[in-house]
């Protein structure tokens, strides 16, 4: 159980660093949530100061001699966080809980940290119980979270504040090491702050054996204390704007580039991997020429791929036509976690200040992720497909950090292989573009709105050129512009909802007819089933499945949830009255359709019976159906008022012989009389059911005796 802080103990310490306005608002919001809840989420876009906000929040919430635990995913981020605390001037003593298993491809070694280091819970527990001045700061990697938990339990100390940085790593499987931080019994802490730029939402699979946690669950992660999205950070100028550049490269050009990029008489890599690399390199050179890129970071899947990319890039650029070669000297290199520190620092220095005023490309495989102090760049390329939204946003976030010599707009490159046969290209061949755009869409409300608006324009104007997307640029070579619309359409259909296709059809319908009140069989001139789509929107509105934006846009066409529901009920009652013109009771067969309008009346009373049985049918609507002699128990009604008269009619016409099991009564009733009689005979023969007492006779029907039902069950099938 988490313990909330009394309001009077919060805010006792001033924030030790100068904050931007939104950062100060975030600290105030986190502090306010800590007064009422033991958990909170802090959602802030990359490079907007999550570490500073978490630091100031912890200082304000924890007492001057309290315990603050900070959990980070890597040793590099641990070292960086430790430096931020040291420069903030907070009176504290620190210990790092990490060791060799945490190193991996880290640029930092535990021996390099300027504080005590241990993974021994006993040692850490002893450190916690010593009399130390100021705050006790425990910094640990996610991998070592269980060691911190053990130290807290052994010492009998409860952390005053636990900051979980890059908290998306804690979502997913509940049995991972870092998941211990969620459990108060195993990891005692008075307040938990989960900070991330990419909250991970996990949808549990039905019947799944493994338990999982999702950052959408407030019981685990608490309420959202503050949200600072990418769109706001860009609008306020704290991070650079960006463009997603889709650069087309013909297969013939990439193949020629691959053949000319031999080293020592041997082609590098397999043909498929080599072609992929050639496409990326050609697209990168063209983008650098067009947009003047000078600092580019390339993410690959393996260290060997990063080394190969850097090694072959100069030859590839030299083989390109002059108009596609960027001016200035090219410096291409790669870094990995096993490189000596001096070599890595030299590569980063070249990225920070490209030699001879040229341009630098630095390739890496996962070693420039969270916590590595990478210079601000103006372009990023992801050469490997990935499903990790967090990884994509971390990579793209590198390009959005402002640079004093930058252009103010960074580029996210999406290479596109163009087939020589002129077919629509498959973007999936050369990049994880879909995951990238969907991730950026979630983080950037402006991009999401632009994509949706473009999808709507595409659907509304099928004959016009491809709609423009402000933050997405598609650059195709000469002779390929005929595919522009198809490429844009594929991008939009993979990153937006098909809902916009239906809405565009509804808009066209409203413009031509002045209404959207049509039957479900209505199809627009382009062949779109707009009637079915509108009917489904009524279902969605009744079940709160529409977003606020969708509800607003439909309302502009005269659509409303309440109105649609009321109109549907009025239409039902009108058809019930038509049905009763030739009948005494409302006993509509389930598959009955109105012969003139085609309205599916049979299903509606059945739905009303189910709603009434669940106790959800309003008294007013039940009274309206009762006034129309609604039959609420169709089973008994069919026995006494439908099936037995049908048996009598059959006997009068055919005789007393057996009724064939496939026999149906003549239209319009079309009752499965033979099947019904057969089932009654089988039920009586096997004694599965006892004969029911007949219902109370009504003024509108003739009561029958139980003997009639018994006699029916004795009819041979």
C-alpha positions in Angstrom: 0.0 0.0 0.0 1.4 3.4 -1.0 1.3 6.2 1.6 0.4 9.8 0.5 2.2 12.7 1.9 0.4 15.3 4.1 0.1 18.5 2.2 2.0 20.4 4.9 5.3 18.5 4.3 5.3 19.2 0.6 7.1 22.1 -1.0 9.4 22.7 2.0 12.5 22.9 -0.2 12.9 25.2 -3.1 13.9 23.8 -6.5 17.7 23.9 -6.6 17.9 24.7 -10.3 16.3 27.3 -12.6 13.4 25.8 -14.5 11.5 26.7 -17.7 7.9 27.6 -17.2 6.5 24.2 -18.3 9.1 22.4 -16.1 8.0 24.5 -13.1 4.4 23.6 -13.9 5.3 20.0 -14.1 7.0 20.1 -10.6 4.0 21.8 -9.1 1.7 19.2 -10.6 3.7 16.2 -9.4 3.9 17.7 -5.9 0.2 18.3 -5.9 -0.5 14.7 -6.9 1.9 13.4 -4.2 -0.4 15.0 -1.6 -3.2 12.6 -2.6 -1.7 9.6 -4.3 1.3 7.4 -3.8 1.9 7.0 -7.6 2.0 9.3 -10.6 3.0 9.4 -14.3 5.2 12.1 -15.8 4.9 12.2 -19.6 7.4 14.5 -21.3 8.8 14.4 -24.8 12.5 13.7 -25.4 15.0 16.4 -24.5 12.5 18.5 -22.5 14.0 17.9 -19.1 12.4 14.9 -17.4 15.5 14.4 -15.3 15.4 18.0 -13.9 11.6 17.8 -13.3 12.1 14.5 -11.4 15.0 15.9 -9.4 13.1 19.0 -8.3 10.0 17.0 -7.5 11.9 14.6 -5.4 13.6 17.4 -3.5 10.3 19.1 -2.8 8.5 15.9 -1.7 11.2 14.1 0.3 12.4 15.4 3.7 15.9 16.9 3.8 17.3 13.7 5.3 15.1 11.4 3.3 15.8 8.6 0.8 15.4 9.0 -2.9 15.7 6.1 -5.3 16.3 6.7 -9.0 16.0 3.7 -11.4 17.3 4.1 -15.0 17.7 1.5 -17.8 21.4 1.9 -18.5 24.7 2.7 -16.8 25.2 5.6 -19.2 21.9 7.2 -18.1 22.9 6.4 -14.5 26.1 8.3 -14.9 24.3 11.2 -16.6 21.7 11.4 -13.9 24.4 11.4 -11.2 26.1 14.3 -12.9 22.8 16.3 -13.0 22.3 15.8 -9.3 25.8 16.8 -8.6 25.5 20.0 -10.7 22.2 20.9 -9.1 23.8 21.7 -5.7 21.5 19.4 -3.7 23.0 18.4 -0.4 23.1 14.6 -0.8 25.2 11.4 -0.6 24.9 8.9 -3.4 25.4 5.2 -4.0 25.1 3.3 -7.3 23.6 -0.1 -7.3 25.0 -1.8 -10.4 27.7 -4.1 -11.6 29.2 -6.1 -14.5 25.8 -7.6 -15.6 24.6 -4.1 -16.3 27.4 -3.1 -18.6 26.4 -4.7 -21.9 27.2 -2.1 -24.6 27.4 0.7 -22.1 30.0 3.5 -22.6 30.3 3.7 -18.8 32.0 1.3 -16.4 30.9 1.0 -12.8 34.5 1.9 -11.7 34.2 5.2 -13.5 31.3 6.4 -11.2 32.3 9.1 -8.6 30.4 7.4 -5.7 30.3 4.0 -3.9 29.2 1.2 -6.1 27.7 -2.2 -5.1 25.1 -4.8 -6.0 25.2 -6.4 -2.5 21.9 -5.7 -0.7 23.6 -6.1 2.7 26.2 -3.4 1.8 23.5 -1.0 0.5 21.3 -1.7 3.6 24.2 -0.8 5.9 24.8 2.4 3.8 21.2 3.4 4.2 21.2 3.1 8.0 24.4 5.1 8.4 24.1 8.7 9.6 24.8 10.7 6.4 24.3 14.3 5.8 21.5 15.4 3.4 19.4 13.3 1.2 20.4 9.7 0.6 20.4 9.2 -3.2 20.3 5.6 -4.4 20.9 5.3 -8.2 20.3 1.9 -9.8 19.8 0.3 -13.1 16.5 -1.5 -13.9 18.4 -4.8 -13.9 19.5 -4.2 -10.3 16.1 -3.0 -9.0 15.6 -6.2 -7.0 18.9 -5.5 -5.2 17.6 -2.1 -4.1 14.3 -3.8 -3.0 16.3 -6.3 -0.9 18.4 -3.5 0.7 15.2 -1.5 1.6 13.7 -4.6 3.3 16.8 -5.5 5.1 17.4 -2.0 6.5 13.7 -1.4 7.4 13.9 1.9 5.4 11.2 3.0 3.1 12.1 5.2 0.2 10.5 8.6 0.4 10.5 9.0 -3.4 11.2 6.5 -6.1 11.8 7.9 -9.6 11.5 5.3 -12.4 13.1 6.9 -15.5 12.2 5.5 -18.9 9.3 3.8 -17.2 8.0 2.2 -20.4 10.5 -0.5 -19.7 8.5 -1.5 -16.6 5.4 -2.3 -18.6 4.7 -5.7 -20.2 5.4 -9.0 -18.5 4.9 -8.8 -14.8 7.7 -11.2 -14.0 10.6 -9.0 -15.3 13.2 -7.8 -12.8 12.2 -4.1 -12.9 8.5 -5.0 -12.2 9.4 -5.4 -8.5 9.2 -1.6 -8.3 5.4 -1.8 -8.6 5.0 -4.0 -5.5 4.8 -2.0 -2.2 5.4 -5.2 -0.2 8.6 -6.0 -2.0 9.8 -2.4 -2.8 8.6 -0.1 0.0 8.3 3.5 -1.2 6.0 6.4 -0.1 5.8 7.9 -3.6 6.6 6.5 -7.0 7.1 8.8 -10.1 7.0 7.0 -13.5 8.7 9.2 -16.1 8.8 8.5 -19.8 8.3 10.0 -23.2 6.7 6.9 -24.6 4.1 5.3 -22.3 3.7 1.7 -23.2 0.1 0.4 -23.4 -0.3 -3.3 -23.2 -3.5 -5.1 -24.2 -3.9 -8.4 -22.4 -4.6 -11.3 -24.6 -7.7 -13.4 -23.7 -6.6 -16.6 -22.1 -3.0 -15.5 -21.8 -1.0 -17.4 -19.2 1.5 -14.6 -18.5 0.4 -11.6 -16.4 1.2 -8.2 -17.8 1.0 -4.6 -16.7 0.2 -1.6 -18.8 1.0 2.1 -18.4 -2.7 2.8 -19.0 -3.5 1.2 -15.7 -3.8 4.0 -13.0 -3.8 1.3 -10.2 -0.2 0.5 -11.1 1.1 3.8 -12.4 -1.1 6.3 -10.8 -2.7 9.3 -12.5 -1.0 11.5 -15.1 0.5 14.3 -13.2 1.8 16.2 -16.2 1.9 15.7 -20.0 4.2 17.7 -22.2 3.8 16.3 -25.8 6.0 16.8 -28.8 3.6 19.2 -30.5 3.7 21.6 -27.6 7.5 21.3 -27.2 7.9 22.1 -30.9 5.4 25.0 -30.9 7.1 26.6 -27.9 10.5 26.2 -29.5 12.2 24.0 -27.0 12.9 21.3 -29.5 13.4 21.5 -33.3 10.6 21.0 -35.8 11.0 18.0 -38.1 10.1 16.6 -41.5 9.7 13.0 -42.5 11.4 12.7 -45.9 10.4 9.7 -48.0 13.2 9.6 -50.6 12.6 7.3 -53.7 15.6 5.4 -55.2 15.0 3.3 -58.4 16.1 -0.3 -58.2 18.3 0.2 -61.2 20.2 3.0 -59.5 20.6 1.0 -56.3 21.8 -2.1 -58.2 24.4 0.0 -60.1 25.5 1.6 -56.9 25.9 -1.8 -55.3 28.0 -3.1 -58.2 30.2 -0.1 -58.2 30.7 -0.2 -54.5 33.1 -3.2 -54.4 36.1 -3.3 -52.1 39.1 -5.4 -53.0 37.2 -7.1 -55.8 34.5 -8.6 -53.5 31.0 -7.3 -52.9 30.3 -6.6 -49.3 27.5 -8.4 -47.6 24.7 -10.5 -49.0 22.9 -9.3 -52.1 19.7 -8.5 -50.3 21.5 -6.7 -47.4 23.7 -4.9 -49.9 20.8 -3.7 -51.9 19.1 -2.5 -48.8 22.2 -0.6 -47.7 22.7 0.9 -51.2 19.1 2.3 -51.2 19.6 3.9 -47.8 23.0 5.4 -48.8 21.6 6.8 -52.0 18.6 8.3 -50.2 20.8 9.7 -47.5 23.1 11.4 -50.0 20.1 12.9 -51.9 18.6 14.2 -48.6 21.9 15.7 -47.5 22.1 17.5 -50.9 18.6 18.7 -50.9 18.3 19.8 -47.2 21.9 20.6 -46.4 22.4 18.0 -43.7 25.7 18.1 -41.8 25.2 15.8 -38.8 23.5 12.5 -39.4 23.0 9.6 -37.1 22.3 6.2 -38.6 20.8 3.3 -36.5 21.4 -0.2 -37.7 20.5 -3.6 -36.3 24.0 -5.0 -35.7 27.4 -3.7 -35.0 28.7 -5.4 -38.2 26.0 -3.5 -40.2 27.0 -0.2 -38.7 30.7 -0.8 -39.6 29.8 -1.9 -43.1 27.5 1.1 -43.6 30.3 3.5 -42.6 32.9 1.7 -44.6 31.0 1.7 -47.9 29.3 5.1 -47.7 32.2 7.2 -49.2 32.4 4.9 -52.2 28.7 4.9 -52.6 28.5 8.7 -52.6 31.4 9.0 -55.0 29.5 6.7 -57.5 26.3 8.9 -57.5 25.6 11.5 -60.2 27.2 14.8 -59.3 23.8 16.4 -58.6 23.2 13.9 -55.8 26.6 14.4 -54.1 26.5 16.7 -51.0 29.2 19.4 -51.1 32.1 19.3 -48.6 34.1 16.5 -47.1 32.3 13.4 -45.9 33.4 11.9 -42.5 31.8 8.5 -42.1 32.4 6.3 -39.0 30.7 4.0 -36.6 30.7 3.4 -32.9 30.0 0.4 -30.7 30.1 -0.5 -27.0 33.3 -2.4 -27.3 35.3 0.5 -28.8 37.9 2.2 -26.6 36.6 5.4 -25.0 39.0 7.7 -26.9 37.9 6.4 -30.3 34.2 6.8 -29.4 34.8 10.4 -28.1 36.6 11.2 -31.3 33.7 10.0 -33.4 31.2 12.1 -31.4 33.5 15.1 -31.7 33.4 14.7 -35.5 29.6 14.5 -35.3 29.5 17.7 -33.2 31.8 19.7 -35.5 32.2 18.1 -38.9 35.8 18.4 -40.1 36.6 20.9 -42.8 33.1 22.3 -42.7 31.8 19.2 -44.4 29.2 16.6 -43.2 29.5 13.7 -40.8 27.6 10.4 -40.8 27.9 8.3 -37.6 26.4 4.7 -37.7 25.7 2.7 -34.5 23.7 -0.3 -33.3 21.8 0.4 -30.1 24.8 2.0 -28.3 23.6 5.6 -28.7 20.3 5.1 -26.9 19.2 6.4 -23.5 21.8 8.3 -21.5 24.6 8.7 -24.0 25.5 12.4 -24.4 25.1 12.7 -28.2 25.6 16.1 -29.9 22.6 17.7 -31.5 22.1 16.4 -35.0 20.0 17.4 -38.0 19.2 14.1 -39.5 18.4 10.5 -38.4 18.0 7.3 -40.4 16.6 4.0 -39.1 17.8 1.2 -41.4 16.2 -1.7 -39.5 12.6 -2.5 -39.1 11.4 -2.3 -35.5 8.2 -2.6 -33.6 9.6 -0.7 -30.6 7.9 2.7 -30.4 10.2 3.7 -27.5 13.3 2.9 -29.6 11.9 4.9 -32.6 11.1 7.9 -30.4 14.5 7.8 -28.7 16.2 7.8 -32.1 14.1 10.5 -33.6 14.4 12.5 -30.3 18.1 12.7 -31.0 17.4 14.8 -34.1 15.1 17.2 -32.4 17.5 18.6 -29.9 18.3 22.2 -30.9 21.8 23.0 -32.2 23.3 26.5 -32.3 24.4 25.9 -35.9 21.4 23.9 -36.9 18.6 24.7 -39.4 15.8 24.6 -36.9 14.2 21.7 -38.7 15.5 18.1 -38.5 15.0 15.4 -41.0 13.8 11.8 -40.4 14.7 9.8 -43.5 12.6 7.0 -44.9 14.3 5.4 -48.0 11.9 4.0 -50.6 12.9 1.4 -53.2 11.2 2.0 -56.5 10.7 -1.1 -58.7 11.8 -0.8 -62.3 8.4 -2.2 -63.6 6.6 0.9 -62.4 4.5 -1.0 -59.8 3.5 0.6 -56.6 6.5 0.4 -54.3 6.6 -1.6 -51.1 7.9 0.8 -48.4 8.3 -2.1 -46.0 11.2 -3.4 -48.1 13.6 -0.8 -47.0 12.5 0.7 -43.6 10.3 0.4 -40.6 8.4 3.5 -41.9 5.0 2.4 -40.6 6.1 2.0 -37.0 8.1 5.3 -37.2 5.1 7.3 -38.5 2.6 5.7 -36.1 5.0 6.4 -33.2 5.4 10.0 -34.2 1.7 10.3 -34.7 1.1 9.2 -31.0 3.7 11.7 -29.7 2.7 14.6 -32.0 -0.9 15.8 -32.1 -0.1 18.1 -34.9 1.2 15.3 -37.2 -1.9 13.2 -36.2 -4.2 16.0 -37.3 -2.3 16.6 -40.5 -2.4 12.9 -41.4 -6.1 12.6 -40.7 -6.9 15.8 -42.7 -4.8 14.4 -45.7 -6.7 11.1 -45.5 -10.0 12.9 -45.6 -8.9 15.0 -48.6 -7.7 11.9 -50.4 -11.1 10.2 -49.9 -13.1 13.3 -50.9 -11.1 14.1 -54.0 -10.1 10.8 -55.6 -9.3 12.4 -59.0 -7.1 15.2 -57.7 -3.3 15.2 -57.1 -1.9 13.7 -53.9 -2.8 15.8 -50.8 0.1 17.6 -49.1 1.1 16.6 -45.6 3.0 19.5 -43.9 5.5 17.3 -42.0 5.8 14.5 -44.5 7.7 15.1 -47.8 7.8 12.6 -50.6 10.7 13.1 -53.0 10.6 10.9 -56.2 13.1 11.2 -59.0 12.2 12.5 -62.5 9.9 10.1 -64.3 8.4 8.6 -61.2 5.9 11.4 -60.2 3.0 9.3 -61.6 3.4 7.1 -58.4 3.2 10.1 -56.0 -0.5 9.7 -55.3 -0.2 5.9 -54.7 2.8 6.4 -52.4 1.0 9.0 -50.3 -2.2 6.9 -50.2 -0.2 3.9 -48.9 1.4 6.1 -46.2 -2.0 7.5 -45.2 -3.8 4.2 -45.1 -1.2 2.7 -42.9 -1.1 5.5 -40.4 -4.8 6.6 -40.2 -8.2 5.1 -39.6 -10.5 3.9 -42.4 -13.2 5.9 -40.6 -12.2 8.9 -42.8 -13.3 7.0 -45.9 -16.8 6.6 -44.5 -16.9 10.2 -43.3 -15.9 11.5 -46.7 -18.8 9.5 -48.3 -21.2 10.9 -45.7 -20.0 14.4 -46.5 -20.6 13.8 -50.2 -24.1 12.4 -49.4 -24.9 15.4 -47.3 -23.8 17.8 -50.0 -25.9 16.2 -52.7 -29.0 15.4 -50.7 -28.9 17.7 -47.7 -29.3 14.8 -45.3 -27.6 11.7 -44.0 -30.9 10.0 -43.1 -30.7 7.0 -45.5 -31.4 3.3 -45.3 -28.6 0.8 -44.7 -28.8 -0.3 -48.4 -27.7 3.2 -49.6 -24.5 3.1 -51.7 -22.9 6.2 -53.1 -22.0 6.7 -56.8 -18.4 5.6 -56.1 -19.7 2.3 -54.7 -19.1 3.0 -51.0 -21.8 1.5 -48.6 -22.5 4.8 -46.9 -25.8 3.5 -45.4 -24.1 0.6 -43.6 -21.3 3.0 -42.4 -23.8 5.5 -41.0 -25.8 2.7 -39.3 -22.6 1.4 -37.7 -21.8 5.0 -36.4 -25.2 4.9 -34.7 -24.1 1.7 -32.9 -20.8 3.3 -32.0 -22.4 6.4 -30.6 -24.8 4.4 -28.5 -21.9 2.4 -27.0 -19.5 5.4 -26.6 -17.1 4.1 -29.2 -16.6 7.4 -31.1 -13.9 9.9 -30.3 -14.8 13.5 -29.5 -13.5 14.6 -32.9 -15.6 12.0 -34.7 -18.7 12.9 -32.7 -18.1 16.6 -33.5 -17.6 16.0 -37.2 -20.7 13.8 -37.4 -22.8 16.4 -35.6 -21.9 18.9 -38.3 -23.8 16.7 -40.7 -26.8 16.6 -38.5 -26.0 13.4 -36.7 -26.4 13.0 -33.0 -26.3 10.0 -30.7 -29.5 10.8 -28.9 -31.3 11.7 -32.1 -30.1 8.6 -33.9 -31.3 6.4 -31.1 -34.7 8.1 -30.8 -35.2 8.1 -34.6 -34.4 4.4 -34.6 -37.0 3.7 -31.9 -39.6 5.7 -33.7 -39.0 3.8 -36.9 -39.4 0.5 -35.0 -42.8 1.6 -33.5 -44.0 2.8 -36.9 -43.2 -0.6 -38.4 -44.8 -2.4 -35.4 -48.1 -0.5 -36.1 -47.9 -1.6 -39.8 -47.4 -5.2 -38.7 -50.5 -5.0 -36.4 -52.8 -3.9 -39.2 -53.4 -7.5 -40.0 -52.6 -9.1 -36.6 -53.9 -8.9 -33.1 -50.6 -9.3 -31.2 -47.0 -8.2 -31.8 -45.5 -11.7 -32.4 -43.0 -10.9 -35.2 -41.0 -13.8 -36.4 -37.3 -13.3 -36.0 -36.5 -13.1 -39.7 -39.5 -11.0 -40.7 -39.0 -8.1 -43.1 -41.6 -5.5 -43.9 -42.7 -6.4 -47.5 -42.8 -2.8 -48.6 -39.8 -1.1 -46.9 -37.5 -4.0 -46.4 -37.1 -3.1 -42.7 -35.8 -5.9 -40.6 -38.6 -5.8 -38.0 -38.1 -9.3 -36.7 -34.8 -8.7 -35.0 -35.9 -5.5 -33.1 -38.6 -7.0 -30.8 -36.1 -9.8 -30.0 -33.5 -7.2 -29.0 -36.2 -5.5 -26.9 -36.9 -8.8 -25.1 -33.2 -9.3 -24.3 -32.9 -5.7 -23.1 -35.9 -6.1 -20.9 -34.6 -9.4 -19.5 -31.4 -7.6 -18.6 -33.4 -4.9 -16.8 -32.2 -2.1 -19.2 -35.4 -1.4 -21.1 -37.0 1.9 -19.9 -40.5 1.8 -18.4 -41.6 4.2 -21.1 -40.5 2.0 -23.9 -41.9 -1.1 -22.3 -45.3 0.6 -21.9 -45.2 1.6 -25.6 -44.6 -2.1 -26.6 -47.3 -3.3 -24.2 -49.8 -1.0 -25.8 -49.1 -2.8 -29.0 -49.8 -6.3 -27.4 -46.1 -7.2 -27.3 -45.5 -10.9 -26.9 -42.7 -11.1 -24.3 -42.6 -14.9 -24.2 -42.4 -16.2 -27.7 -41.8 -19.8 -26.7 -45.2 -20.1 -25.0 -46.8 -18.0 -27.6 -45.6 -20.2 -30.4 -47.0 -23.2 -28.6 -50.5 -22.0 -28.0 -51.1 -19.5 -30.7 -48.9 -20.4 -33.7 -47.7 -23.9 -33.9 -50.8 -25.8 -32.7 -53.1 -24.0 -35.1 -50.5 -24.7 -37.9 -50.7 -28.4 -36.9 -54.5 -28.3 -37.1 -54.4 -26.6 -40.5 -51.9 -29.3 -41.8 -54.2 -32.1 -40.5 -57.2 -30.5 -42.1 -55.4 -30.2 -45.5 -53.2 -33.3 -45.6 -54.6 -35.7 -43.0 -53.3 -37.3 -39.9 -50.1 -38.7 -41.4 -46.6 -37.8 -40.1 -45.4 -34.2 -40.9 -42.1 -34.3 -42.8 -39.2 -32.8 -40.8 -38.4 -30.3 -43.6 -42.0 -29.1 -44.0 -42.6 -25.4 -43.7 -45.9 -23.6 -43.7 -46.9 -21.6 -46.8 -45.9 -17.9 -47.0 -46.1 -15.4 -45.5 -45.7 -17.2 -42.2 -43.1 -19.7 -43.6 -42.9 -21.6 -40.2 -40.5 -24.6 -39.8 -43.4 -26.7 -38.6 -41.9 -30.1 -39.4 -38.7 -29.4 -37.5 -40.7 -28.0 -34.6 -42.9 -31.1 -34.3 -39.9 -33.4 -34.6 -38.2 -31.6 -31.7 -41.3 -31.9 -29.5 -41.6 -35.6 -30.2 -38.0 -36.2 -29.4 -38.3 -34.1 -26.2 -41.3 -36.1 -25.0 -39.7 -39.4 -26.0 -36.5 -38.7 -24.0 -38.4 -37.0 -21.2 -35.9 -34.1 -21.2 -38.6 -31.6 -20.3 -41.9 -31.6 -18.5 -44.9 -30.1 -20.2 -45.4 -26.5 -19.2 -48.6 -25.0 -17.8 -50.2 -22.8 -20.4 -50.0 -19.1 -20.0 -52.9 -17.0 -18.8 -55.3 -16.5 -21.7 -55.4 -13.0 -23.2 -58.4 -11.2 -24.6 -56.6 -11.3 -28.0 -56.1 -15.0 -28.2 -57.9 -18.3 -27.5 -56.6 -20.4 -24.5 -55.8 -24.0 -25.1 -55.6 -26.9 -22.7 -52.4 -28.8 -21.8 -53.9 -31.9 -23.5 -53.4 -30.2 -26.8 -49.7 -29.8 -26.2 -49.4 -33.4 -25.0 -51.2 -34.6 -28.0 -48.9 -32.6 -30.3 -45.8 -34.3 -28.8 -47.4 -37.6 -29.7 -47.6 -36.9 -33.4 -45.1 -39.1 -35.2 -42.4 -37.1 -36.9 
